[in-house]
Amino acid sequence: MKIIAIEEHWNSVNIRDALDRLQGGARDESVAFNTMGDNQARLEDIGQGRVEAMDAAGIDVSILSVVTPATQALPAREAIALAREANDEVTDAAGAHPARFRAFATLPTSDPQAAAAELERCATRLGHVGAMIHGRTGTRTLDDPAYDDLFATAARLHQPVFIHPQIPSNELRDAAYRGLDPLIDLGLASFGWGWHMDAGLSALRLILRGTFDRYPDLQLILGHWGEMLLFWMDRADSLSAIAKHLERRVSDYITTNIHITSSGMLQERLLRHALDFTAADRVLFSTDYPFHRPAAAAVGQFFDAIPDPSDRSKIASGNATALFRLT
């Protein structure tokens, strides 16, 4: 059975260096996780070492994406240059291993028009299969009208947009995530809660802003089994009663315009819960490499827990092949 993993991270050395130079409130403290253990070496290897790691996990194809926050914490001019450079670099890696790698575009969202232009370049000239965006940029939320051209471009070119977590704003961290041990503060604001709440809220705001009414062909992806949104879908659907401007119910957009991936959380109970709220056609596989590194046995066990062979094949690779138009 072919397996395609869609949230497999890498990092550009130049993006890493630029983020390390940021000072004060502009700095994303969660980049510290990228240097734990051998994460940094693994993130910066999109060559033979990455292929060997895929082989060890039984993964046939990885869709590569620059790790959070990518270029989104950087000033516009620097973000534009580094995003373009990273997109060219990962294109070269995919060209060296055409049967094993595809890529999501990295976008300079600090300049919305440049982000739309770079998405078009990546889709039409570099062969990228979508884009990864890390929620808001500075204080500008992803549903801000400034990004309408970006989402229009994504819909027109059939480029799915993966909304990946990033750490909440400093203002929100001050209000809700600080006051404990500093390391616990950081964990609470990132992998323990804040990352996921931030990403799910970004998707919900896009729904409430009417984004999918304007661009019905737009497709989003959420990691970590839906970034809380799927698990809170019944309650979020209550917003339909007051969001009179929407053409459909909130839950309809979640089940028709949003895809869900596992992000290395290969627990059967999470899969069962996801399938209670969305169709097997909407579920994708990913390992969140290098932060999760499941062995081939664990990957096999996860797929063995899917009772329907047709659903198993869809989640392993069929859904990704269709969504990203892979050949």
C-alpha positions as CSV (number, residue, x, y, z in Angstrom):
1,M,0.0,0.0,0.0
2,K,1.4,3.4,-1.0
3,I,1.8,5.9,1.8
4,I,2.0,9.7,1.2
5,A,2.8,11.9,4.2
6,I,1.8,15.5,3.8
7,E,3.2,17.4,6.8
8,E,6.9,16.7,6.7
9,H,9.0,19.7,7.7
10,W,12.3,21.1,6.6
11,N,14.1,24.4,7.1
12,S,16.3,26.7,5.0
13,V,19.6,27.6,6.7
14,N,19.0,31.2,5.7
15,I,15.5,31.3,7.1
16,R,16.8,29.8,10.3
17,D,19.6,32.4,10.5
18,A,17.2,35.3,9.8
19,L,14.8,34.1,12.6
20,D,17.7,33.7,15.0
21,R,18.6,37.4,14.4
22,L,15.1,38.7,15.5
23,Q,15.0,40.4,18.8
24,G,12.4,41.0,21.5
25,G,8.8,40.6,20.7
26,A,9.5,39.9,17.0
27,R,11.1,36.6,17.9
28,D,9.2,33.3,17.9
29,E,10.4,31.5,21.0
30,S,9.1,28.2,19.7
31,V,12.0,28.0,17.2
32,A,13.9,26.6,20.2
33,F,12.2,23.2,19.6
34,N,13.8,23.1,16.1
35,T,17.2,22.7,17.7
36,M,16.4,20.1,20.3
37,G,18.3,16.8,19.9
38,D,19.1,16.3,16.2
39,N,16.0,18.1,14.9
40,Q,18.0,20.9,13.3
41,A,20.2,18.5,11.3
42,R,17.1,16.5,10.2
43,L,15.2,19.7,9.3
44,E,18.0,20.9,7.0
45,D,18.4,17.5,5.3
46,I,16.2,17.2,2.3
47,G,18.5,14.8,0.5
48,Q,19.5,11.2,1.0
49,G,19.2,11.3,4.8
50,R,15.6,12.3,4.5
51,V,14.9,9.5,2.0
52,E,16.4,7.0,4.4
53,A,14.2,8.3,7.2
54,M,11.2,7.9,5.0
55,D,12.2,4.3,4.1
56,A,12.5,3.5,7.9
57,A,8.9,4.7,8.4
58,G,7.6,3.0,5.2
59,I,6.7,6.3,3.6
60,D,6.7,6.5,-0.2
61,V,6.2,10.2,-0.8
62,S,6.7,13.2,1.5
63,I,5.3,16.7,0.9
64,L,7.9,19.0,2.3
65,S,7.1,22.3,4.1
66,V,9.2,24.9,5.9
67,V,8.8,24.6,9.6
68,T,6.9,27.3,11.6
69,P,7.0,30.3,11.5
70,A,8.8,30.1,8.1
71,T,9.2,33.6,6.8
72,Q,6.1,35.0,8.4
73,A,7.9,36.6,11.4
74,L,10.3,38.5,9.0
75,P,10.0,42.0,7.5
76,A,8.4,42.0,4.0
77,R,11.5,42.6,1.9
78,E,13.5,39.9,3.7
79,A,10.5,37.5,3.7
80,I,10.0,37.8,-0.1
81,A,13.6,37.0,-0.9
82,L,13.9,34.1,1.6
83,A,10.6,32.6,0.6
84,R,11.6,32.6,-3.1
85,E,15.0,31.1,-2.2
86,A,13.5,28.4,-0.1
87,N,10.9,27.5,-2.8
88,D,13.7,27.2,-5.3
89,E,15.8,25.1,-2.9
90,V,13.0,22.6,-2.2
91,T,12.2,22.4,-6.0
92,D,15.8,21.3,-6.6
93,A,15.5,18.7,-3.8
94,A,12.3,17.3,-5.4
95,G,14.0,17.3,-8.8
96,A,16.8,15.1,-7.3
97,H,14.2,12.7,-5.8
98,P,11.2,13.1,-8.1
99,A,9.5,9.9,-6.9
100,R,9.9,10.7,-3.2
101,F,9.4,14.5,-2.7
102,R,6.8,17.1,-3.5
103,A,6.5,20.5,-1.8
104,F,4.3,23.2,-0.3
105,A,5.1,26.7,-1.2
106,T,6.5,29.0,1.5
107,L,4.8,32.4,1.2
108,P,5.9,35.9,2.3
109,T,2.6,36.8,4.0
110,S,3.9,40.1,5.4
111,D,3.3,41.3,1.9
112,P,-0.1,39.8,0.8
113,Q,0.3,40.7,-2.9
114,A,3.8,39.2,-3.0
115,A,2.4,36.1,-1.3
116,A,-0.2,35.7,-4.0
117,A,2.4,36.2,-6.7
118,E,4.8,33.7,-5.1
119,L,2.0,31.1,-4.8
120,E,1.3,31.5,-8.5
121,R,5.0,31.2,-9.4
122,C,5.3,28.0,-7.3
123,A,2.2,26.5,-8.8
124,T,2.8,27.3,-12.4
125,R,6.6,27.2,-12.7
126,L,7.9,25.1,-9.8
127,G,5.3,22.3,-9.6
128,H,4.4,22.8,-5.9
129,V,1.2,21.2,-4.9
130,G,-0.1,23.7,-2.4
131,A,1.0,26.2,0.3
132,M,1.6,26.1,4.0
133,I,0.6,29.3,6.0
134,H,1.2,29.7,9.7
135,G,-1.9,31.6,10.7
136,R,-1.7,35.4,11.3
137,T,1.2,37.6,10.3
138,G,2.1,40.1,13.0
139,T,-1.3,41.4,14.1
140,R,-3.0,40.7,10.7
141,T,-5.2,37.7,10.9
142,L,-5.5,35.3,8.0
143,D,-9.1,36.3,7.2
144,D,-8.1,39.9,6.7
145,P,-9.4,41.2,3.4
146,A,-5.7,41.9,2.4
147,Y,-5.4,38.2,1.7
148,D,-8.4,37.9,-0.6
149,D,-6.1,37.8,-3.7
150,L,-4.1,35.0,-2.1
151,F,-7.1,32.8,-1.5
152,A,-8.5,33.7,-4.9
153,T,-5.2,32.5,-6.4
154,A,-5.2,29.4,-4.4
155,A,-8.8,28.5,-5.5
156,R,-8.2,29.4,-9.1
157,L,-5.0,27.2,-9.3
158,H,-6.4,24.4,-7.2
159,Q,-3.7,24.9,-4.6
160,P,-4.8,23.6,-1.1
161,V,-3.7,25.8,1.8
162,F,-2.4,24.1,4.9
163,I,-2.9,26.2,8.0
164,H,-0.1,25.2,10.3
165,P,0.1,26.3,13.9
166,Q,2.2,29.2,15.2
167,I,2.6,30.6,18.7
168,P,-0.1,33.0,19.8
169,S,0.6,36.8,19.9
170,N,2.6,38.2,22.8
171,E,-0.5,40.0,23.9
172,L,-2.5,36.8,24.1
173,R,0.4,35.0,25.8
174,D,0.5,37.8,28.4
175,A,-3.2,37.4,29.1
176,A,-3.6,33.6,29.0
177,Y,-0.3,31.7,28.7
178,R,2.2,33.2,31.1
179,G,2.7,33.2,34.9
180,L,3.9,29.6,35.3
181,D,7.5,28.3,34.9
182,P,8.9,29.9,31.7
183,L,9.4,26.5,30.0
184,I,5.9,25.5,30.9
185,D,4.6,28.9,29.7
186,L,6.2,28.2,26.3
187,G,4.9,24.6,26.1
188,L,1.4,25.8,27.0
189,A,1.5,28.5,24.3
190,S,2.8,26.0,21.7
191,F,2.5,22.3,21.5
192,G,0.4,21.9,24.7
193,W,-2.5,24.1,23.7
194,G,-1.8,27.5,22.1
195,W,-0.5,26.4,18.7
196,H,-3.6,24.3,18.1
197,M,-6.2,26.8,19.3
198,D,-4.6,29.5,17.1
199,A,-4.7,27.4,14.0
200,G,-8.3,26.2,14.5
201,L,-9.4,29.7,15.2
202,S,-7.8,30.9,11.9
203,A,-9.8,28.4,10.0
204,L,-13.1,29.2,11.8
205,R,-12.6,33.0,11.2
206,L,-12.1,32.2,7.5
207,I,-15.4,30.5,7.5
208,L,-17.2,33.3,9.3
209,R,-15.6,35.9,7.0
210,G,-17.4,34.2,4.1
211,T,-14.2,33.1,2.4
212,F,-15.7,29.9,1.1
213,D,-18.7,31.6,-0.3
214,R,-16.5,33.9,-2.3
215,Y,-14.1,31.0,-3.3
216,P,-16.1,27.8,-3.1
217,D,-13.2,25.8,-4.7
218,L,-10.8,26.8,-2.0
219,Q,-9.5,23.8,0.1
220,L,-7.8,24.1,3.5
221,I,-5.9,21.5,5.5
222,L,-5.7,21.4,9.3
223,G,-3.2,19.2,11.1
224,H,-3.4,17.5,14.5
225,W,-6.8,16.0,13.7
226,G,-8.3,19.3,13.0
227,E,-6.7,21.7,15.5
228,M,-9.6,21.3,17.9
229,L,-12.1,22.5,15.3
230,L,-13.4,19.1,14.4
231,F,-13.8,18.1,18.1
232,W,-15.8,21.3,18.8
233,M,-17.7,21.3,15.5
234,D,-21.2,20.9,17.0
235,R,-20.7,23.9,19.2
236,A,-19.1,26.0,16.5
237,D,-22.1,25.1,14.3
238,S,-24.2,27.1,16.7
239,L,-22.6,30.2,15.2
240,S,-24.7,29.5,12.1
241,A,-27.7,30.9,13.8
242,I,-26.2,34.4,14.0
243,A,-23.9,34.3,11.0
244,K,-26.8,35.2,8.7
245,H,-24.5,36.3,5.9
246,L,-23.2,32.8,5.2
247,E,-24.7,30.7,2.5
248,R,-24.4,27.5,4.5
249,R,-24.0,26.2,8.0
250,V,-20.5,26.4,9.6
251,S,-20.4,22.6,9.8
252,D,-21.0,22.3,6.1
253,Y,-17.8,24.3,5.3
254,I,-15.8,22.2,7.7
255,T,-16.9,19.0,6.0
256,T,-16.6,20.2,2.4
257,N,-13.7,22.7,2.4
258,I,-11.4,21.4,5.1
259,H,-9.2,18.3,5.1
260,I,-7.8,16.8,8.3
261,T,-4.4,15.2,8.8
262,S,-2.9,13.2,11.7
263,S,0.4,15.1,12.2
264,G,2.1,12.0,13.8
265,M,-0.7,11.5,16.4
266,L,-1.3,7.9,15.3
267,Q,-3.9,7.0,18.0
268,E,-6.8,4.9,16.9
269,R,-9.2,6.8,19.1
270,L,-8.4,10.1,17.4
271,L,-9.0,8.5,14.0
272,R,-12.4,7.1,15.1
273,H,-13.4,10.5,16.5
274,A,-12.4,12.3,13.3
275,L,-14.4,9.8,11.2
276,D,-17.5,10.5,13.4
277,F,-17.4,14.1,12.2
278,T,-16.0,14.0,8.7
279,A,-15.8,11.6,5.8
280,A,-12.9,9.2,5.2
281,D,-12.4,11.2,1.9
282,R,-11.3,14.2,4.0
283,V,-8.6,12.5,6.1
284,L,-4.9,12.5,5.2
285,F,-1.8,11.0,6.7
286,S,1.2,12.8,8.0
287,T,4.0,12.3,10.6
288,D,5.0,15.9,11.5
289,Y,8.6,14.9,10.9
290,P,11.1,15.3,12.5
291,F,9.1,16.1,15.7
292,H,7.4,12.7,15.4
293,R,9.3,9.8,13.9
294,P,7.0,6.7,13.9
295,A,8.6,3.4,12.9
296,A,7.2,1.4,10.0
297,A,5.5,-0.9,12.5
298,A,3.6,2.0,14.2
299,V,2.6,3.3,10.8
300,G,1.4,-0.1,9.8
301,Q,-0.5,-0.5,13.0
302,F,-2.3,2.8,12.5
303,F,-3.5,1.7,9.0
304,D,-4.4,-1.8,10.2
305,A,-6.9,-0.1,12.6
306,I,-8.9,1.2,9.7
307,P,-11.4,-1.6,9.1
308,D,-12.6,-0.7,5.6
309,P,-9.8,-1.4,3.0
310,S,-11.1,1.3,0.7
311,D,-10.9,3.9,3.5
312,R,-7.4,2.6,4.4
313,S,-6.2,3.2,0.9
314,K,-7.8,6.6,0.7
315,I,-6.2,7.8,3.9
316,A,-2.8,6.3,3.1
317,S,-2.5,7.9,-0.4
318,G,-5.7,8.1,-2.4
319,N,-7.0,11.3,-0.8
320,A,-3.6,13.1,-1.1
321,T,-3.3,12.0,-4.8
322,A,-6.7,13.4,-5.6
323,L,-6.3,16.6,-3.5
324,F,-2.8,17.5,-4.8
325,R,-3.3,16.2,-8.3
326,L,-0.3,14.0,-8.0
327,T,0.9,11.9,-10.9
